[in-house]
Amino acid sequence: MEQIITTSLARRSFLAGTAASGLLLLPGCASVGGFSMVEAIRRLLMLSSERAFARLTAPGGFWDSEVARFDLPVLFTGSGGAIRSLLTSTVFKNQLQKQLNLLAEKGAERAAPVVYDAVRSISIADAVGIVRGGSTAATTFLRSAMGPALINAMIPGLSDALRVSSDPILGQAIRALSGVDIGGVAQAVANRADNSIWYQIGAEESAIRANPASTNDPVLIGVLKVL
């Protein structure tokens, strides 16, 4: 009789534990295994951003990244006259592209703290949906929430960098742009750099999701491995 009671109690404990675990996985739950879903998203976004900006603000960051390297802005390729003549030279075109990618590093320096502040303060209503989303779901969410904030943050830094630049290729190209000032060039580069930054953050997020153990972060490991 005692064995029957013990077996019954063990079975009830097992079922209760299973039910509790199941509740943690239900849509809308705020935690998994005691880990906060919102905290996991914040850590995922912060680590992805930190890794991305570490790459992009290093010398040659944009240019050396297969994800972040960008083509010439439409401001250059869509213009006529003198700039069009300059761009018929493949060598000149490639050198200009490289210089603009190098210039973007200055913009990324201004963008980084803006992203970090947003990650710390952003409201996350559907953390479970983001965790269960695609490989760049958190990045997509943050980019949508921030809108043009990175572009606005980068333009002043890019304008300053353009004013002090002594690169002859860059200077020649800007002078060849009819009716365009430094601010217009900074805006064009910021638009390209904005896309590149988000692409790089997304790539870092995807890598973390694929191998959460590499982060040595118990919260990320606990949540990403379960969901």
C-alpha positions in Angstrom: 0.0 0.0 0.0 2.8 2.3 0.9 4.5 1.7 -2.5 1.2 2.5 -4.3 0.9 5.8 -2.4 4.6 6.7 -3.1 4.2 6.0 -6.8 1.0 8.0 -6.9 2.7 11.0 -5.2 5.7 10.7 -7.5 3.5 10.7 -10.6 1.6 13.8 -9.3 4.9 15.6 -8.7 6.1 14.8 -12.2 2.9 16.0 -13.8 2.9 19.2 -11.8 6.5 19.9 -12.8 5.7 19.2 -16.4 2.7 21.5 -16.3 4.8 24.3 -14.7 7.4 24.0 -17.3 4.8 24.1 -20.0 3.4 27.3 -18.5 6.8 28.9 -18.9 6.7 28.2 -22.6 3.2 29.6 -23.3 3.0 32.7 -25.5 3.1 35.9 -23.6 5.0 34.4 -20.6 7.5 36.9 -19.1 10.1 34.3 -18.2 11.7 31.0 -19.1 13.3 28.9 -16.4 13.4 32.0 -14.1 15.1 34.1 -16.8 13.4 37.4 -17.8 12.4 37.5 -21.4 12.7 41.3 -21.6 16.1 41.1 -20.0 17.2 38.5 -22.5 16.2 40.7 -25.4 18.1 43.7 -23.9 21.2 41.6 -23.5 20.9 40.2 -27.0 20.5 43.7 -28.5 23.3 45.2 -26.4 25.8 42.4 -27.2 24.9 42.4 -30.9 25.3 46.2 -31.0 28.6 46.2 -29.1 30.1 43.6 -31.4 28.8 45.4 -34.5 30.2 48.8 -33.4 33.5 47.3 -32.3 33.9 46.0 -35.9 32.6 49.2 -37.7 34.6 51.7 -35.7 37.9 49.8 -36.1 40.1 51.0 -38.9 38.6 49.8 -42.2 35.5 48.6 -40.3 32.9 49.2 -43.0 35.2 48.5 -45.9 36.4 45.2 -44.6 33.0 43.9 -43.7 31.1 41.9 -46.3 27.9 42.8 -44.5 28.5 46.6 -44.0 30.5 47.7 -47.0 28.3 50.0 -49.1 28.2 51.3 -52.7 28.4 54.9 -53.7 25.4 56.9 -52.6 22.9 57.9 -55.3 24.0 61.5 -54.8 27.2 60.6 -56.7 26.0 58.1 -59.2 22.8 60.0 -60.1 24.5 63.3 -60.7 25.7 64.5 -64.1 28.4 66.8 -65.3 31.8 66.7 -63.8 31.2 63.9 -61.3 29.9 61.6 -64.0 33.1 62.1 -66.0 35.2 61.3 -62.9 33.3 58.1 -62.3 34.0 56.7 -65.7 37.4 55.8 -64.3 37.0 52.5 -62.4 40.1 53.3 -60.3 38.6 56.7 -59.2 35.2 55.2 -58.5 36.7 52.4 -56.3 38.9 54.8 -54.4 35.9 57.1 -53.8 33.8 54.2 -52.6 36.6 53.2 -50.2 37.0 56.7 -48.8 33.3 57.1 -48.1 33.3 53.7 -46.3 36.2 54.9 -44.2 34.4 58.2 -43.5 31.4 56.2 -42.2 33.5 55.1 -39.3 33.1 58.6 -37.9 29.4 58.4 -38.2 29.3 55.0 -36.4 31.2 56.5 -33.5 28.3 59.0 -33.0 25.7 56.3 -33.6 26.9 53.8 -31.0 25.9 55.6 -27.8 22.5 56.4 -29.3 21.8 52.7 -29.9 23.1 51.7 -26.4 20.8 54.3 -24.8 17.8 53.0 -26.8 18.4 49.4 -25.8 18.5 50.4 -22.2 15.3 52.4 -22.3 13.1 50.8 -25.0 9.8 49.3 -24.1 9.5 45.6 -25.2 5.9 44.5 -25.2 6.3 41.2 -27.1 9.6 39.7 -25.8 8.5 36.1 -26.5 7.6 37.0 -30.1 11.0 38.6 -30.6 12.9 35.6 -29.1 10.9 33.2 -31.2 11.2 35.3 -34.3 13.7 35.0 -37.1 17.5 35.3 -36.7 17.4 39.1 -36.8 14.0 39.7 -35.1 15.4 41.8 -32.2 17.4 44.0 -34.6 14.4 44.5 -36.8 12.4 45.5 -33.8 15.0 48.0 -32.5 15.5 49.6 -35.9 11.7 50.1 -36.4 11.5 51.7 -32.9 14.4 54.0 -33.5 13.5 55.2 -37.0 15.9 57.8 -38.4 17.7 58.4 -35.0 21.0 57.0 -36.2 21.0 59.1 -39.4 20.4 62.2 -37.4 23.1 61.3 -34.9 25.7 60.6 -37.6 25.3 63.7 -39.8 27.2 66.2 -37.6 30.1 63.8 -37.2 30.3 63.1 -40.9 30.0 66.8 -41.7 33.0 67.6 -39.4 35.0 64.7 -40.9 34.3 66.0 -44.4 35.4 69.5 -43.6 38.8 68.4 -42.2 39.4 65.6 -44.8 42.5 66.0 -46.8 41.9 63.1 -49.1 42.3 64.3 -52.7 39.8 61.8 -54.2 37.1 62.7 -51.8 37.8 66.4 -52.3 37.7 66.2 -56.0 34.5 64.3 -56.0 32.7 66.8 -53.7 33.9 69.7 -55.8 32.5 68.0 -58.9 29.0 67.8 -57.3 27.1 70.8 -58.6 25.0 72.6 -56.1 25.7 70.1 -53.2 27.2 71.2 -49.9 29.0 69.3 -47.2 25.7 68.7 -45.3 24.2 67.1 -48.4 27.1 64.7 -48.8 27.0 63.9 -45.0 23.3 63.1 -45.4 23.9 60.8 -48.3 26.7 58.9 -46.5 24.6 58.7 -43.3 21.8 57.1 -45.2 24.1 54.4 -46.5 25.9 53.9 -43.2 22.5 53.6 -41.4 21.7 50.5 -43.5 25.1 49.1 -43.0 25.0 49.4 -39.2 21.7 47.6 -39.0 23.0 44.9 -41.3 26.0 44.4 -39.1 24.0 44.4 -35.9 21.6 41.8 -37.5 24.6 39.6 -38.5 25.9 39.7 -34.9 22.4 38.8 -33.5 22.2 35.9 -35.9 25.6 34.6 -34.8 24.6 34.8 -31.2 21.3 33.0 -31.8 23.2 30.3 -33.6 25.6 29.8 -30.8 24.4 31.3 -27.5 27.0 29.4 -25.5 29.7 31.6 -27.0 28.3 34.6 -25.1 29.0 33.0 -21.6 25.8 34.8 -20.6 23.5 32.5 -18.5 20.4 34.5 -19.4 21.0 34.4 -23.1 22.0 30.8 -23.0 19.0 29.9 -20.9 16.4 31.7 -23.0 17.7 31.1 -26.5 18.4 27.4 -26.0 14.9 26.8 -24.7 13.0 28.9 -27.3 
